């Protein structure tokens, strides 16, 4: 799957082809090495933030920033699936985005419908890696035309079993929790269940029956979740990476390093702390890589939790 295909480029520079081939070999080697660890996260969530700032920084139109963001997403997902990740969930369009200008909303809708179709075409990401594509969120907010086109594209992948791509469009974590509660109430009133508890709420989330979220990545330097997977991220052991890089600038090699950090932490029982990509948050432990004042406190917390972490490692890294 080439970047030129996404850009619609026809010409080719031999030196660029050679460089691209070398980088692909390196990326494939990294992916295979990560996969061999048997400790890759089964489910990764992405808050793909920074497309508009990227466009402004590079004197581009906003729609070009979103296009660049899609190219980055395709490359990151390709590495994830090569490395053995089973499920990825991407925050493609927030319900709050309907508050943007009508022209930008239309651009995002057109981009989404075109790109969902594209990744499900022959020879693209879904076919190459056996990915089942799901669009999740409040689909009632989509126009019938957009919904029909997306549904047709998703239908093509329904028999794929190797991996799953959840495209949150349009979505917020609060709406997902509301959806689950509403469904639980209806099932209780219809006597299909006799109680509402944490298990029944989990069962009716959009991500039910998929591996639990284990790693969440948010780009652009913001240290907040922006209403994404609020329920799932509260699970013990979820690792969160806040990265000080705009989404279109986020590379597969940076992604590979984050996966290495995850593998190291799950295998050894403590974080790897020698990179300045951003802030890492895990449970009750928060580390800002540019700050050293809290290192001793964090190390004490890590030591206190090592036994519990190692118990989980026995299950997740075998």
Secondary structure, 3 states (H helix, E strand, C coil): CCHHHHHCCCCCCHHHHHHHHHHHHHHHHHHHHHHCCCCCCCEEEEECCCHHHHHHHCCCCHHHHHHHHHHHHHHHHHHHHHHCCCEEEEEEEEHHHHHCCHHHHHHHHHHHHHHHHHHCCCCCHHHHCCEEEEEECCHHHCCHHHHHHHHHHHHCCCCCCCEEEEEEEEECHHHHHHHHHHHHHHHHHCCCCCCCCHHHHHHCCCCCCCCCCCEEEECCCCCCCCCCCCCHHHCCCCEEEEECCCHHHCCHHHHHHHHHHHHHHHHHCCCCCCCCCEEEEECCEEEECCCCCCHHHHHHHHHHHHHHHHHHHHHHCC
